[in-house]
Amino acid sequence: MNYVKMIGQWDEDLATNLNAGLEHRVLAWARLRLERTGHAHFDKGELLRVLEVVNPRTGELSPVNARTLDRTVNALVDQGLLLPASGRRCLRPVGCEQGARNAPVTECKQPRATANEVTG
């Protein structure tokens, strides 16, 4: 298995591992969805749904809470791992923001979600 395939498989496993920390899972999803422009796009509410967590009261799987995801993305921005423009609809890993060779950095076309956004 080559290195790129191995890293991709590792990210897939990490992104869906309920025992992994939410920050690690968010970064794994960012790498899995990363486009050449440095953007990792998600449909409205999609990132909330793919980041399932175990409800401690019921033991059932449910989407991550929107505010928890917002705090996690903000923490990753504060740690210098995601660019400040990152949000629920588009994650921007640091170091991946340059576009194609000699191309300017592009602004994200996805609107930045807020904690008040309906996630359905």
BELRA-V359523 format. One record per residue. N is the residue number from 1. BURIAL is b if it has 16 or more other C-alpha atoms within 10 Angstrom, else e. Layout:
n:N burial:BURIAL
n:N burial:BURIAL
//
This chain:
n:1 burial:e
n:2 burial:e
n:3 burial:e
n:4 burial:e
n:5 burial:e
n:6 burial:e
n:7 burial:e
n:8 burial:e
n:9 burial:e
n:10 burial:e
n:11 burial:b
n:12 burial:b
n:13 burial:e
n:14 burial:b
n:15 burial:b
n:16 burial:b
n:17 burial:b
n:18 burial:e
n:19 burial:e
n:20 burial:e
n:21 burial:e
n:22 burial:b
n:23 burial:b
n:24 burial:b
n:25 burial:b
n:26 burial:b
n:27 burial:b
n:28 burial:b
n:29 burial:b
n:30 burial:b
n:31 burial:b
n:32 burial:b
n:33 burial:b
n:34 burial:b
n:35 burial:e
n:36 burial:e
n:37 burial:b
n:38 burial:b
n:39 burial:b
n:40 burial:b
n:41 burial:b
n:42 burial:b
n:43 burial:e
n:44 burial:b
n:45 burial:b
n:46 burial:e
n:47 burial:b
n:48 burial:b
n:49 burial:b
n:50 burial:b
n:51 burial:b
n:52 burial:b
n:53 burial:b
n:54 burial:e
n:55 burial:e
n:56 burial:e
n:57 burial:e
n:58 burial:e
n:59 burial:e
n:60 burial:e
n:61 burial:e
n:62 burial:e
n:63 burial:b
n:64 burial:b
n:65 burial:e
n:66 burial:b
n:67 burial:e
n:68 burial:e
n:69 burial:b
n:70 burial:b
n:71 burial:e
n:72 burial:b
n:73 burial:b
n:74 burial:b
n:75 burial:e
n:76 burial:b
n:77 burial:b
n:78 burial:e
n:79 burial:e
n:80 burial:e
n:81 burial:b
n:82 burial:b
n:83 burial:b
n:84 burial:b
n:85 burial:e
n:86 burial:b
n:87 burial:b
n:88 burial:b
n:89 burial:b
n:90 burial:b
n:91 burial:b
n:92 burial:b
n:93 burial:b
n:94 burial:e
n:95 burial:e
n:96 burial:b
n:97 burial:b
n:98 burial:b
n:99 burial:e
n:100 burial:e
n:101 burial:e
n:102 burial:e
n:103 burial:e
n:104 burial:e
n:105 burial:e
n:106 burial:e
n:107 burial:e
n:108 burial:b
n:109 burial:e
n:110 burial:e
n:111 burial:e
n:112 burial:e
n:113 burial:b
n:114 burial:e
n:115 burial:e
n:116 burial:e
n:117 burial:e
n:118 burial:e
n:119 burial:e
n:120 burial:e
//
